[in-house]
Amino acid sequence: MNLLPSLVSRAKAAQRHLVLPEGHDPRVLAAATMLVKQEVCRLTVLGSPDEIAASCAAAGVSLTGTPIRC
């Protein structure tokens, strides 16, 4: 049994707000992108908007519409 689909389904239903620190980290950006694309939760990424934008560009991902807070 694969647990991930069940967890994602339950998370979508709950629509919690998740705050991810270290928004410049490529691992955080990958997780944030997946969460946004699958509409798993409401999301805020913490960090410098300029650093996060540069890291997104370098990683080839987009967090358009995702709040970014310093």
PQR file of N, CA, C, O and H, with PARSE charges and radii, in Angstrom:
ATOM      1  N   MET A   1       0.843  -1.190   0.000 -0.4000 1.5000
ATOM      2  CA  MET A   1       0.000   0.000   0.000 -0.0000 2.0000
ATOM      3  C   MET A   1       0.878   1.239   0.000  0.5500 1.7000
ATOM      4  O   MET A   1       1.817   1.350   0.788 -0.5500 1.4000
ATOM      5  N   ASN A   2       0.563   2.160  -0.886 -0.4000 1.5000
ATOM      6  CA  ASN A   2       1.309   3.410  -0.956 -0.0000 2.0000
ATOM      7  C   ASN A   2       0.611   4.452  -0.083  0.5500 1.7000
ATOM      8  O   ASN A   2      -0.548   4.795  -0.315 -0.5500 1.4000
ATOM      9  H   ASN A   2      -0.200   2.069  -1.526  0.4000 1.0000
ATOM     10  N   LEU A   3       1.311   4.936   0.895 -0.4000 1.5000
ATOM     11  CA  LEU A   3       0.736   5.862   1.875 -0.0000 2.0000
ATOM     12  C   LEU A   3       0.618   7.293   1.347  0.5500 1.7000
ATOM     13  O   LEU A   3      -0.266   8.036   1.775 -0.5500 1.4000
ATOM     14  H   LEU A   3       2.253   4.658   1.084  0.4000 1.0000
ATOM     15  N   LEU A   4       1.500   7.689   0.422 -0.4000 1.5000
ATOM     16  CA  LEU A   4       1.542   9.070  -0.047 -0.0000 2.0000
ATOM     17  C   LEU A   4       0.219   9.562  -0.642  0.5500 1.7000
ATOM     18  O   LEU A   4      -0.230  10.644  -0.267 -0.5500 1.4000
ATOM     19  H   LEU A   4       2.219   7.086   0.075  0.4000 1.0000
ATOM     20  N   PRO A   5      -0.424   8.825  -1.547 -0.5600 1.5000
ATOM     21  CA  PRO A   5      -1.706   9.319  -2.076  0.2800 2.0000
ATOM     22  C   PRO A   5      -2.755   9.564  -0.990  0.5500 1.7000
ATOM     23  O   PRO A   5      -3.531  10.515  -1.077 -0.5500 1.4000
ATOM     24  N   SER A   6      -2.776   8.718   0.018 -0.4000 1.5000
ATOM     25  CA  SER A   6      -3.725   8.894   1.122 -0.0000 2.0000
ATOM     26  C   SER A   6      -3.420  10.167   1.902  0.5500 1.7000
ATOM     27  O   SER A   6      -4.328  10.922   2.249 -0.5500 1.4000
ATOM     28  H   SER A   6      -2.145   7.945   0.089  0.4000 1.0000
ATOM     29  N   LEU A   7      -2.139  10.403   2.175 -0.4000 1.5000
ATOM     30  CA  LEU A   7      -1.750  11.613   2.903 -0.0000 2.0000
ATOM     31  C   LEU A   7      -2.068  12.868   2.109  0.5500 1.7000
ATOM     32  O   LEU A   7      -2.567  13.846   2.666 -0.5500 1.4000
ATOM     33  H   LEU A   7      -1.401   9.790   1.893  0.4000 1.0000
ATOM     34  N   VAL A   8      -1.785  12.849   0.813 -0.4000 1.5000
ATOM     35  CA  VAL A   8      -2.056  14.011  -0.040 -0.0000 2.0000
ATOM     36  C   VAL A   8      -3.556  14.279  -0.083  0.5500 1.7000
ATOM     37  O   VAL A   8      -3.987  15.429   0.006 -0.5500 1.4000
ATOM     38  H   VAL A   8      -1.380  12.054   0.360  0.4000 1.0000
ATOM     39  N   SER A   9      -4.337  13.238  -0.216 -0.4000 1.5000
ATOM     40  CA  SER A   9      -5.791  13.389  -0.252 -0.0000 2.0000
ATOM     41  C   SER A   9      -6.317  14.012   1.044  0.5500 1.7000
ATOM     42  O   SER A   9      -7.146  14.922   1.011 -0.5500 1.4000
ATOM     43  H   SER A   9      -3.987  12.304  -0.288  0.4000 1.0000
ATOM     44  N   ARG A  10      -5.837  13.522   2.169 -0.4000 1.5000
ATOM     45  CA  ARG A  10      -6.269  14.070   3.464 -0.0000 2.0000
ATOM     46  C   ARG A  10      -5.806  15.508   3.642  0.5500 1.7000
ATOM     47  O   ARG A  10      -6.545  16.331   4.183 -0.5500 1.4000
ATOM     48  H   ARG A  10      -5.164  12.783   2.196  0.4000 1.0000
ATOM     49  N   ALA A  11      -4.599  15.822   3.197 -0.4000 1.5000
ATOM     50  CA  ALA A  11      -4.076  17.187   3.317 -0.0000 2.0000
ATOM     51  C   ALA A  11      -4.889  18.147   2.462  0.5500 1.7000
ATOM     52  O   ALA A  11      -5.192  19.258   2.896 -0.5500 1.4000
ATOM     53  H   ALA A  11      -3.999  15.153   2.757  0.4000 1.0000
ATOM     54  N   LYS A  12      -5.244  17.730   1.254 -0.4000 1.5000
ATOM     55  CA  LYS A  12      -6.064  18.587   0.383 -0.0000 2.0000
ATOM     56  C   LYS A  12      -7.408  18.889   1.031  0.5500 1.7000
ATOM     57  O   LYS A  12      -7.888  20.021   0.985 -0.5500 1.4000
ATOM     58  H   LYS A  12      -4.998  16.827   0.902  0.4000 1.0000
ATOM     59  N   ALA A  13      -8.000  17.890   1.624 -0.4000 1.5000
ATOM     60  CA  ALA A  13      -9.306  18.063   2.256 -0.0000 2.0000
ATOM     61  C   ALA A  13      -9.230  19.036   3.437  0.5500 1.7000
ATOM     62  O   ALA A  13     -10.165  19.802   3.670 -0.5500 1.4000
ATOM     63  H   ALA A  13      -7.610  16.970   1.662  0.4000 1.0000
ATOM     64  N   ALA A  14      -8.137  19.005   4.170 -0.4000 1.5000
ATOM     65  CA  ALA A  14      -7.986  19.862   5.348 -0.0000 2.0000
ATOM     66  C   ALA A  14      -7.610  21.291   4.985  0.5500 1.7000
ATOM     67  O   ALA A  14      -7.938  22.216   5.729 -0.5500 1.4000
ATOM     68  H   ALA A  14      -7.378  18.382   3.981  0.4000 1.0000
ATOM     69  N   GLN A  15      -6.922  21.499   3.847 -0.4000 1.5000
ATOM     70  CA  GLN A  15      -6.469  22.814   3.387 -0.0000 2.0000
ATOM     71  C   GLN A  15      -5.829  23.642   4.506  0.5500 1.7000
ATOM     72  O   GLN A  15      -6.244  24.766   4.790 -0.5500 1.4000
ATOM     73  H   GLN A  15      -6.656  20.748   3.243  0.4000 1.0000
ATOM     74  N   ARG A  16      -4.824  23.059   5.117 -0.4000 1.5000
ATOM     75  CA  ARG A  16      -4.068  23.756   6.158 -0.0000 2.0000
ATOM     76  C   ARG A  16      -3.113  24.761   5.538  0.5500 1.7000
ATOM     77  O   ARG A  16      -2.894  24.760   4.327 -0.5500 1.4000
ATOM     78  H   ARG A  16      -4.488  22.147   4.886  0.4000 1.0000
ATOM     79  N   HIS A  17      -2.551  25.612   6.371 -0.4000 1.5000
ATOM     80  CA  HIS A  17      -1.570  26.597   5.931 -0.0000 2.0000
ATOM     81  C   HIS A  17      -0.201  26.132   6.390  0.5500 1.7000
ATOM     82  O   HIS A  17       0.023  25.923   7.582 -0.5500 1.4000
ATOM     83  H   HIS A  17      -2.728  25.613   7.355  0.4000 1.0000
ATOM     84  N   LEU A  18       0.711  25.970   5.445 -0.4000 1.5000
ATOM     85  CA  LEU A  18       2.051  25.493   5.726 -0.0000 2.0000
ATOM     86  C   LEU A  18       3.039  26.623   5.469  0.5500 1.7000
ATOM     87  O   LEU A  18       2.959  27.300   4.445 -0.5500 1.4000
ATOM     88  H   LEU A  18       0.528  26.140   4.477  0.4000 1.0000
ATOM     89  N   VAL A  19       3.969  26.827   6.396 -0.4000 1.5000
ATOM     90  CA  VAL A  19       5.020  27.835   6.247 -0.0000 2.0000
ATOM     91  C   VAL A  19       6.346  27.100   6.103  0.5500 1.7000
ATOM     92  O   VAL A  19       6.730  26.319   6.974 -0.5500 1.4000
ATOM     93  H   VAL A  19       4.034  26.277   7.228  0.4000 1.0000
ATOM     94  N   LEU A  20       7.042  27.354   4.998 -0.4000 1.5000
ATOM     95  CA  LEU A  20       8.320  26.706   4.741 -0.0000 2.0000
ATOM     96  C   LEU A  20       9.459  27.707   4.932  0.5500 1.7000
ATOM     97  O   LEU A  20       9.523  28.702   4.210 -0.5500 1.4000
ATOM     98  H   LEU A  20       6.729  27.988   4.290  0.4000 1.0000
ATOM     99  N   PRO A  21      10.352  27.465   5.881 -0.5600 1.5000
ATOM    100  CA  PRO A  21      11.501  28.348   6.075  0.2800 2.0000
ATOM    101  C   PRO A  21      12.585  28.033   5.045  0.5500 1.7000
ATOM    102  O   PRO A  21      12.486  27.057   4.302 -0.5500 1.4000
ATOM    103  N   GLU A  22      13.605  28.861   5.014 -0.4000 1.5000
ATOM    104  CA  GLU A  22      14.753  28.669   4.118 -0.0000 2.0000
ATOM    105  C   GLU A  22      14.311  28.534   2.665  0.5500 1.7000
ATOM    106  O   GLU A  22      14.660  27.572   1.982 -0.5500 1.4000
ATOM    107  H   GLU A  22      13.686  29.654   5.618  0.4000 1.0000
ATOM    108  N   GLY A  23      13.541  29.510   2.209 -0.4000 1.5000
ATOM    109  CA  GLY A  23      12.970  29.482   0.869 -0.0000 2.0000
ATOM    110  C   GLY A  23      13.976  29.489  -0.257  0.5500 1.7000
ATOM    111  O   GLY A  23      13.607  29.237  -1.404 -0.5500 1.4000
ATOM    112  H   GLY A  23      13.258  30.291   2.764  0.4000 1.0000
ATOM    113  N   HIS A  24      15.226  29.766   0.028 -0.4000 1.5000
ATOM    114  CA  HIS A  24      16.248  29.759  -1.021 -0.0000 2.0000
ATOM    115  C   HIS A  24      16.808  28.362  -1.273  0.5500 1.7000
ATOM    116  O   HIS A  24      17.496  28.148  -2.271 -0.5500 1.4000
ATOM    117  H   HIS A  24      15.525  29.970   0.960  0.4000 1.0000
ATOM    118  N   ASP A  25      16.526  27.409  -0.389 -0.4000 1.5000
ATOM    119  CA  ASP A  25      17.051  26.048  -0.493 -0.0000 2.0000
ATOM    120  C   ASP A  25      16.341  25.298  -1.628  0.5500 1.7000
ATOM    121  O   ASP A  25      15.110  25.272  -1.660 -0.5500 1.4000
ATOM    122  H   ASP A  25      15.967  27.583   0.422  0.4000 1.0000
ATOM    123  N   PRO A  26      17.089  24.686  -2.565 -0.5600 1.5000
ATOM    124  CA  PRO A  26      16.469  23.971  -3.683  0.2800 2.0000
ATOM    125  C   PRO A  26      15.515  22.860  -3.241  0.5500 1.7000
ATOM    126  O   PRO A  26      14.531  22.590  -3.930 -0.5500 1.4000
ATOM    127  N   ARG A  27      15.786  22.215  -2.108 -0.4000 1.5000
ATOM    128  CA  ARG A  27      14.882  21.163  -1.614 -0.0000 2.0000
ATOM    129  C   ARG A  27      13.551  21.755  -1.175  0.5500 1.7000
ATOM    130  O   ARG A  27      12.494  21.169  -1.410 -0.5500 1.4000
ATOM    131  H   ARG A  27      16.585  22.435  -1.548  0.4000 1.0000
ATOM    132  N   VAL A  28      13.609  22.915  -0.537 -0.4000 1.5000
ATOM    133  CA  VAL A  28      12.382  23.595  -0.109 -0.0000 2.0000
ATOM    134  C   VAL A  28      11.593  24.042  -1.336  0.5500 1.7000
ATOM    135  O   VAL A  28      10.370  23.911  -1.375 -0.5500 1.4000
ATOM    136  H   VAL A  28      14.468  23.391  -0.346  0.4000 1.0000
ATOM    137  N   LEU A  29      12.295  24.570  -2.336 -0.4000 1.5000
ATOM    138  CA  LEU A  29      11.630  25.008  -3.563 -0.0000 2.0000
ATOM    139  C   LEU A  29      10.964  23.839  -4.282  0.5500 1.7000
ATOM    140  O   LEU A  29       9.857  23.977  -4.803 -0.5500 1.4000
ATOM    141  H   LEU A  29      13.289  24.676  -2.305  0.4000 1.0000
ATOM    142  N   ALA A  30      11.630  22.699  -4.312 -0.4000 1.5000
ATOM    143  CA  ALA A  30      11.042  21.513  -4.949 -0.0000 2.0000
ATOM    144  C   ALA A  30       9.774  21.091  -4.213  0.5500 1.7000
ATOM    145  O   ALA A  30       8.762  20.783  -4.843 -0.5500 1.4000
ATOM    146  H   ALA A  30      12.529  22.587  -3.889  0.4000 1.0000
ATOM    147  N   ALA A  31       9.826  21.075  -2.888 -0.4000 1.5000
ATOM    148  CA  ALA A  31       8.651  20.710  -2.091 -0.0000 2.0000
ATOM    149  C   ALA A  31       7.526  21.718  -2.291  0.5500 1.7000
ATOM    150  O   ALA A  31       6.367  21.341  -2.466 -0.5500 1.4000
ATOM    151  H   ALA A  31      10.648  21.325  -2.376  0.4000 1.0000
ATOM    152  N   ALA A  32       7.873  22.992  -2.264 -0.4000 1.5000
ATOM    153  CA  ALA A  32       6.863  24.045  -2.429 -0.0000 2.0000
ATOM    154  C   ALA A  32       6.197  23.948  -3.794  0.5500 1.7000
ATOM    155  O   ALA A  32       4.978  24.083  -3.908 -0.5500 1.4000
ATOM    156  H   ALA A  32       8.815  23.298  -2.122  0.4000 1.0000
ATOM    157  N   THR A  33       6.993  23.715  -4.823 -0.4000 1.5000
ATOM    158  CA  THR A  33       6.441  23.601  -6.172 -0.0000 2.0000
ATOM    159  C   THR A  33       5.454  22.443  -6.259  0.5500 1.7000
ATOM    160  O   THR A  33       4.380  22.584  -6.844 -0.5500 1.4000
ATOM    161  H   THR A  33       7.983  23.605  -4.731  0.4000 1.0000
ATOM    162  N   MET A  34       5.809  21.310  -5.686 -0.4000 1.5000
ATOM    163  CA  MET A  34       4.929  20.153  -5.700 -0.0000 2.0000
ATOM    164  C   MET A  34       3.625  20.448  -4.941  0.5500 1.7000
ATOM    165  O   MET A  34       2.537  20.102  -5.402 -0.5500 1.4000
ATOM    166  H   MET A  34       6.682  21.195  -5.211  0.4000 1.0000
ATOM    167  N   LEU A  35       3.750  21.085  -3.786 -0.4000 1.5000
ATOM    168  CA  LEU A  35       2.563  21.391  -2.984 -0.0000 2.0000
ATOM    169  C   LEU A  35       1.633  22.359  -3.710  0.5500 1.7000
ATOM    170  O   LEU A  35       0.413  22.205  -3.668 -0.5500 1.4000
ATOM    171  H   LEU A  35       4.634  21.366  -3.411  0.4000 1.0000
ATOM    172  N   VAL A  36       2.221  23.364  -4.380 -0.4000 1.5000
ATOM    173  CA  VAL A  36       1.421  24.351  -5.114 -0.0000 2.0000
ATOM    174  C   VAL A  36       0.743  23.699  -6.320  0.5500 1.7000
ATOM    175  O   VAL A  36      -0.451  23.903  -6.542 -0.5500 1.4000
ATOM    176  H   VAL A  36       3.212  23.489  -4.414  0.4000 1.0000
ATOM    177  N   LYS A  37       1.495  22.918  -7.098 -0.4000 1.5000
ATOM    178  CA  LYS A  37       0.929  22.284  -8.298 -0.0000 2.0000
ATOM    179  C   LYS A  37      -0.214  21.338  -7.953  0.5500 1.7000
ATOM    180  O   LYS A  37      -1.215  21.278  -8.666 -0.5500 1.4000
ATOM    181  H   LYS A  37       2.465  22.753  -6.917  0.4000 1.0000
ATOM    182  N   GLN A  38      -0.062  20.601  -6.858 -0.4000 1.5000
ATOM    183  CA  GLN A  38      -1.093  19.641  -6.467 -0.0000 2.0000
ATOM    184  C   GLN A  38      -2.169  20.248  -5.569  0.5500 1.7000
ATOM    185  O   GLN A  38      -3.106  19.560  -5.166 -0.5500 1.4000
ATOM    186  H   GLN A  38       0.751  20.650  -6.278  0.4000 1.0000
ATOM    187  N   GLU A  39      -2.033  21.542  -5.256 -0.4000 1.5000
ATOM    188  CA  GLU A  39      -2.994  22.246  -4.400 -0.0000 2.0000
ATOM    189  C   GLU A  39      -3.238  21.506  -3.091  0.5500 1.7000
ATOM    190  O   GLU A  39      -4.376  21.322  -2.660 -0.5500 1.4000
ATOM    191  H   GLU A  39      -1.272  22.101  -5.584  0.4000 1.0000
ATOM    192  N   VAL A  40      -2.130  21.084  -2.468 -0.4000 1.5000
ATOM    193  CA  VAL A  40      -2.208  20.308  -1.237 -0.0000 2.0000
ATOM    194  C   VAL A  40      -2.570  21.182  -0.042  0.5500 1.7000
ATOM    195  O   VAL A  40      -3.294  20.742   0.851 -0.5500 1.4000
ATOM    196  H   VAL A  40      -1.205  21.234  -2.818  0.4000 1.0000
ATOM    197  N   CYS A  41      -2.071  22.420  -0.020 -0.4000 1.5000
ATOM    198  CA  CYS A  41      -2.303  23.300   1.133 -0.0000 2.0000
ATOM    199  C   CYS A  41      -2.085  24.746   0.718  0.5500 1.7000
ATOM    200  O   CYS A  41      -1.607  25.039  -0.378 -0.5500 1.4000
ATOM    201  H   CYS A  41      -1.483  22.777  -0.746  0.4000 1.0000
ATOM    202  N   ARG A  42      -2.451  25.641   1.628 -0.4000 1.5000
ATOM    203  CA  ARG A  42      -2.074  27.046   1.457 -0.0000 2.0000
ATOM    204  C   ARG A  42      -0.629  27.141   1.901  0.5500 1.7000
ATOM    205  O   ARG A  42      -0.229  26.466   2.850 -0.5500 1.4000
ATOM    206  H   ARG A  42      -2.839  25.404   2.518  0.4000 1.0000
ATOM    207  N   LEU A  43       0.155  27.958   1.241 -0.4000 1.5000
ATOM    208  CA  LEU A  43       1.590  27.924   1.451 -0.0000 2.0000
ATOM    209  C   LEU A  43       2.187  29.318   1.549  0.5500 1.7000
ATOM    210  O   LEU A  43       1.805  30.219   0.801 -0.5500 1.4000
ATOM    211  H   LEU A  43      -0.169  28.506   0.470  0.4000 1.0000
ATOM    212  N   THR A  44       3.120  29.493   2.468 -0.4000 1.5000
ATOM    213  CA  THR A  44       3.947  30.693   2.559 -0.0000 2.0000
ATOM    214  C   THR A  44       5.386  30.224   2.631  0.5500 1.7000
ATOM    215  O   THR A  44       5.716  29.300   3.375 -0.5500 1.4000
ATOM    216  H   THR A  44       3.430  28.761   3.076  0.4000 1.0000
ATOM    217  N   VAL A  45       6.249  30.876   1.844 -0.4000 1.5000
ATOM    218  CA  VAL A  45       7.672  30.563   1.841 -0.0000 2.0000
ATOM    219  C   VAL A  45       8.406  31.723   2.507  0.5500 1.7000
ATOM    220  O   VAL A  45       8.166  32.885   2.178 -0.5500 1.4000
ATOM    221  H   VAL A  45       5.982  31.627   1.240  0.4000 1.0000
ATOM    222  N   LEU A  46       9.299  31.409   3.439 -0.4000 1.5000
ATOM    223  CA  LEU A  46      10.043  32.434   4.156 -0.0000 2.0000
ATOM    224  C   LEU A  46      11.424  32.637   3.545  0.5500 1.7000
ATOM    225  O   LEU A  46      12.100  31.679   3.170 -0.5500 1.4000
ATOM    226  H   LEU A  46       9.494  30.465   3.706  0.4000 1.0000
ATOM    227  N   GLY A  47      11.831  33.898   3.451 -0.4000 1.5000
ATOM    228  CA  GLY A  47      13.158  34.229   2.948 -0.0000 2.0000
ATOM    229  C   GLY A  47      13.136  35.523   2.179  0.5500 1.7000
ATOM    230  O   GLY A  47      12.088  36.147   2.012 -0.5500 1.4000
ATOM    231  H   GLY A  47      11.282  34.677   3.756  0.4000 1.0000
ATOM    232  N   SER A  48      14.287  35.919   1.718 -0.4000 1.5000
ATOM    233  CA  SER A  48      14.416  37.131   0.919 -0.0000 2.0000
ATOM    234  C   SER A  48      13.760  36.908  -0.439  0.5500 1.7000
ATOM    235  O   SER A  48      14.106  35.954  -1.136 -0.5500 1.4000
ATOM    236  H   SER A  48      15.139  35.412   1.854  0.4000 1.0000
ATOM    237  N   PRO A  49      12.817  37.770  -0.828 -0.5600 1.5000
ATOM    238  CA  PRO A  49      12.167  37.593  -2.131  0.2800 2.0000
ATOM    239  C   PRO A  49      13.168  37.550  -3.295  0.5500 1.7000
ATOM    240  O   PRO A  49      12.986  36.783  -4.241 -0.5500 1.4000
ATOM    241  N   ASP A  50      14.206  38.360  -3.227 -0.4000 1.5000
ATOM    242  CA  ASP A  50      15.210  38.362  -4.293 -0.0000 2.0000
ATOM    243  C   ASP A  50      15.966  37.037  -4.349  0.5500 1.7000
ATOM    244  O   ASP A  50      16.181  36.490  -5.430 -0.5500 1.4000
ATOM    245  H   ASP A  50      14.354  38.983  -2.459  0.4000 1.0000
ATOM    246  N   GLU A  51      16.373  36.516  -3.178 -0.4000 1.5000
ATOM    247  CA  GLU A  51      17.086  35.239  -3.135 -0.0000 2.0000
ATOM    248  C   GLU A  51      16.187  34.092  -3.608  0.5500 1.7000
ATOM    249  O   GLU A  51      16.630  33.201  -4.332 -0.5500 1.4000
ATOM    250  H   GLU A  51      16.199  36.960  -2.299  0.4000 1.0000
ATOM    251  N   ILE A  52      14.942  34.127  -3.195 -0.4000 1.5000
ATOM    252  CA  ILE A  52      14.016  33.064  -3.596 -0.0000 2.0000
ATOM    253  C   ILE A  52      13.772  33.116  -5.101  0.5500 1.7000
ATOM    254  O   ILE A  52      13.740  32.078  -5.762 -0.5500 1.4000
ATOM    255  H   ILE A  52      14.582  34.851  -2.607  0.4000 1.0000
ATOM    256  N   ALA A  53      13.600  34.319  -5.642 -0.4000 1.5000
ATOM    257  CA  ALA A  53      13.401  34.449  -7.089 -0.0000 2.0000
ATOM    258  C   ALA A  53      14.610  33.934  -7.855  0.5500 1.7000
ATOM    259  O   ALA A  53      14.457  33.253  -8.870 -0.5500 1.4000
ATOM    260  H   ALA A  53      13.625  35.162  -5.105  0.4000 1.0000
ATOM    261  N   ALA A  54      15.807  34.250  -7.381 -0.4000 1.5000
ATOM    262  CA  ALA A  54      17.025  33.773  -8.041 -0.0000 2.0000
ATOM    263  C   ALA A  54      17.131  32.257  -7.946  0.5500 1.7000
ATOM    264  O   ALA A  54      17.499  31.600  -8.920 -0.5500 1.4000
ATOM    265  H   ALA A  54      15.931  34.803  -6.557  0.4000 1.0000
ATOM    266  N   SER A  55      16.815  31.700  -6.790 -0.4000 1.5000
ATOM    267  CA  SER A  55      16.875  30.250  -6.616 -0.0000 2.0000
ATOM    268  C   SER A  55      15.827  29.547  -7.475  0.5500 1.7000
ATOM    269  O   SER A  55      16.095  28.481  -8.029 -0.5500 1.4000
ATOM    270  H   SER A  55      16.516  32.234  -5.999  0.4000 1.0000
ATOM    271  N   CYS A  56      14.641  30.134  -7.589 -0.4000 1.5000
ATOM    272  CA  CYS A  56      13.602  29.568  -8.451 -0.0000 2.0000
ATOM    273  C   CYS A  56      14.065  29.565  -9.907  0.5500 1.7000
ATOM    274  O   CYS A  56      13.895  28.576 -10.620 -0.5500 1.4000
ATOM    275  H   CYS A  56      14.424  31.000  -7.139  0.4000 1.0000
ATOM    276  N   ALA A  57      14.644  30.667 -10.332 -0.4000 1.5000
ATOM    277  CA  ALA A  57      15.136  30.761 -11.711 -0.0000 2.0000
ATOM    278  C   ALA A  57      16.219  29.719 -11.963  0.5500 1.7000
ATOM    279  O   ALA A  57      16.223  29.065 -13.006 -0.5500 1.4000
ATOM    280  H   ALA A  57      14.782  31.470  -9.753  0.4000 1.0000
ATOM    281  N   ALA A  58      17.140  29.561 -11.011 -0.4000 1.5000
ATOM    282  CA  ALA A  58      18.227  28.587 -11.160 -0.0000 2.0000
ATOM    283  C   ALA A  58      17.696  27.153 -11.187  0.5500 1.7000
ATOM    284  O   ALA A  58      18.237  26.297 -11.887 -0.5500 1.4000
ATOM    285  H   ALA A  58      17.137  30.092 -10.163  0.4000 1.0000
ATOM    286  N   ALA A  59      16.636  26.900 -10.422 -0.4000 1.5000
ATOM    287  CA  ALA A  59      16.071  25.553 -10.347 -0.0000 2.0000
ATOM    288  C   ALA A  59      15.035  25.298 -11.443  0.5500 1.7000
ATOM    289  O   ALA A  59      14.608  24.162 -11.648 -0.5500 1.4000
ATOM    290  H   ALA A  59      16.196  27.596  -9.854  0.4000 1.0000
ATOM    291  N   GLY A  60      14.634  26.362 -12.145 -0.4000 1.5000
ATOM    292  CA  GLY A  60      13.637  26.215 -13.201 -0.0000 2.0000
ATOM    293  C   GLY A  60      12.240  25.957 -12.687  0.5500 1.7000
ATOM    294  O   GLY A  60      11.459  25.250 -13.325 -0.5500 1.4000
ATOM    295  H   GLY A  60      14.981  27.285 -11.978  0.4000 1.0000
ATOM    296  N   VAL A  61      11.919  26.527 -11.535 -0.4000 1.5000
ATOM    297  CA  VAL A  61      10.587  26.356 -10.956 -0.0000 2.0000
ATOM    298  C   VAL A  61       9.932  27.713 -10.768  0.5500 1.7000
ATOM    299  O   VAL A  61      10.600  28.746 -10.820 -0.5500 1.4000
ATOM    300  H   VAL A  61      12.553  27.102 -11.018  0.4000 1.0000
ATOM    301  N   SER A  62       8.632  27.707 -10.551 -0.4000 1.5000
ATOM    302  CA  SER A  62       7.896  28.949 -10.348 -0.0000 2.0000
ATOM    303  C   SER A  62       7.002  28.824  -9.124  0.5500 1.7000
ATOM    304  O   SER A  62       6.316  27.820  -8.934 -0.5500 1.4000
ATOM    305  H   SER A  62       8.090  26.868 -10.509  0.4000 1.0000
ATOM    306  N   LEU A  63       7.023  29.848  -8.311 -0.4000 1.5000
ATOM    307  CA  LEU A  63       6.124  29.911  -7.162 -0.0000 2.0000
ATOM    308  C   LEU A  63       5.163  31.090  -7.315  0.5500 1.7000
ATOM    309  O   LEU A  63       4.756  31.701  -6.326 -0.5500 1.4000
ATOM    310  H   LEU A  63       7.581  30.664  -8.466  0.4000 1.0000
ATOM    311  N   THR A  64       4.812  31.395  -8.530 -0.4000 1.5000
ATOM    312  CA  THR A  64       3.912  32.500  -8.806 -0.0000 2.0000
ATOM    313  C   THR A  64       2.617  32.332  -8.009  0.5500 1.7000
ATOM    314  O   THR A  64       1.988  31.274  -8.030 -0.5500 1.4000
ATOM    315  H   THR A  64       5.142  30.898  -9.333  0.4000 1.0000
ATOM    316  N   GLY A  65       2.240  33.388  -7.316 -0.4000 1.5000
ATOM    317  CA  GLY A  65       1.027  33.360  -6.517 -0.0000 2.0000
ATOM    318  C   GLY A  65       1.229  32.847  -5.100  0.5500 1.7000
ATOM    319  O   GLY A  65       0.297  32.859  -4.296 -0.5500 1.4000
ATOM    320  H   GLY A  65       2.751  34.248  -7.299  0.4000 1.0000
ATOM    321  N   THR A  66       2.424  32.400  -4.790 -0.4000 1.5000
ATOM    322  CA  THR A  66       2.726  31.923  -3.443 -0.0000 2.0000
ATOM    323  C   THR A  66       3.297  33.069  -2.613  0.5500 1.7000
ATOM    324  O   THR A  66       4.279  33.688  -3.024 -0.5500 1.4000
ATOM    325  H   THR A  66       3.182  32.390  -5.443  0.4000 1.0000
ATOM    326  N   PRO A  67       2.710  33.366  -1.459 -0.5600 1.5000
ATOM    327  CA  PRO A  67       3.256  34.441  -0.631  0.2800 2.0000
ATOM    328  C   PRO A  67       4.690  34.138  -0.183  0.5500 1.7000
ATOM    329  O   PRO A  67       5.019  33.020   0.214 -0.5500 1.4000
ATOM    330  N   ILE A  68       5.523  35.169  -0.261 -0.4000 1.5000
ATOM    331  CA  ILE A  68       6.906  35.067   0.206 -0.0000 2.0000
ATOM    332  C   ILE A  68       7.089  36.146   1.253  0.5500 1.7000
ATOM    333  O   ILE A  68       6.803  37.316   1.002 -0.5500 1.4000
ATOM    334  H   ILE A  68       5.256  36.077  -0.584  0.4000 1.0000
ATOM    335  N   ARG A  69       7.563  35.757   2.422 -0.4000 1.5000
ATOM    336  CA  ARG A  69       7.733  36.690   3.543 -0.0000 2.0000
ATOM    337  C   ARG A  69       9.186  36.685   4.002  0.5500 1.7000
ATOM    338  O   ARG A  69       9.850  35.648   4.020 -0.5500 1.4000
ATOM    339  H   ARG A  69       7.796  34.806   2.626  0.4000 1.0000
ATOM    340  N   CYS A  70       9.656  37.859   4.368 -0.4000 1.5000
ATOM    341  CA  CYS A  70      11.029  37.984   4.893 -0.0000 2.0000
ATOM    342  C   CYS A  70      11.061  37.593   6.343  0.5500 1.7000
ATOM    343  O   CYS A  70      12.121  37.629   6.969 -0.5500 1.4000
ATOM    344  H   CYS A  70       9.116  38.701   4.354  0.4000 1.0000
TER
END
